[in-house]
Amino acid sequence: MSEPLTAEPAVAVERAPFWEDVVDIYTSPRAVFERRREAPYIPALVTLTLAMTLLTVAFQLSMGDAMFAAMRQSIEASGAELPAEQIAQMQRISMFTAPLGALIMTPIAAVVTGLMVWGLGAVLGARMTFRAGVLIAAFSAFPRIISMIVSIFQGVLLDPLALHHVSISPARFIAIDGSPLLVAALGRLDLFVLWSTALVAIGVATIARTSSGRAWAVALIVWALSALPLLVGPLTMAMNQ
């Protein structure tokens, strides 16, 4: 049987202010999950949502040309013909709708991921509460904050031609007109996505007091299931070509 990720027995841990959790989730995630295993998930979820919403605004500003190219490519792939002025107007509208989308979808995505963590944990013998599942999902998404910051800096310094060219994954080496399906698939190998997956495993092992094998099984299945919505669109486009 696999050894637990938390090799040391559970011991009483001191309470810490939440801002320390925001820092420690990157450096000492096991300690964060240990001291927050009975805590509510709202603080982590609100912090994540606000950070992603604000960073989405900066991302839109720094990646304007790449987003314009992605929008134009998507429209062309659908077979529609729109003038450049109309596409530019759609891009300007997205400057307002994208942050709103982040504000709405970030907590929804965390709750859905938490539901998967909780359900898979119950099936695979890593039992925990639904609250704990959402807590793990929220904290495990914090690498996305760093990912957004890295992407923003690349957008400012490198002037990328495509959105996937700022990904820290094999997808960044695909040409701007490369296969959307291949880009989406390789994008799941992004360093920050894998970091988040590892945090799910650490969180499950710590909170559910289970083995690393079960914890990683939960994390990898969540990783695979989370990829499905991202692959549906490109797969449909590939089948229609």
Number of C-alpha atoms within 10 A of each C-alpha: 7 10 12 17 20 19 11 7 7 10 8 8 11 7 8 11 7 13 11 10 20 17 13 15 18 17 11 11 21 21 18 23 25 20 18 20 21 13 13 13 20 14 15 22 23 15 15 23 23 16 18 23 20 14 19 24 18 19 25 21 15 20 22 20 18 21 20 20 17 18 16 19 14 15 14 12 16 11 9 9 11 11 8 11 9 10 17 14 10 13 19 14 11 15 17 13 13 16 21 15 13 21 20 13 14 20 20 14 17 23 22 15 25 24 20 22 32 25 18 21 24 15 11 13 14 22 20 18 19 17 19 26 30 27 30 30 31 28 27 26 24 25 21 17 17 15 17 20 17 15 24 22 16 18 25 13 10 12 16 21 19 22 20 24 23 24 24 18 19 18 23 19 15 16 13 19 10 11 15 22 18 15 23 20 18 18 20 20 16 18 16 21 20 17 17 23 23 19 26 31 24 25 31 32 27 26 24 22 18 20 21 21 17 22 29 20 16 27 26 16 15 19 19 10 13 16 15 12 9 15 16 13 13 20 15 11 15 13 7 9 8
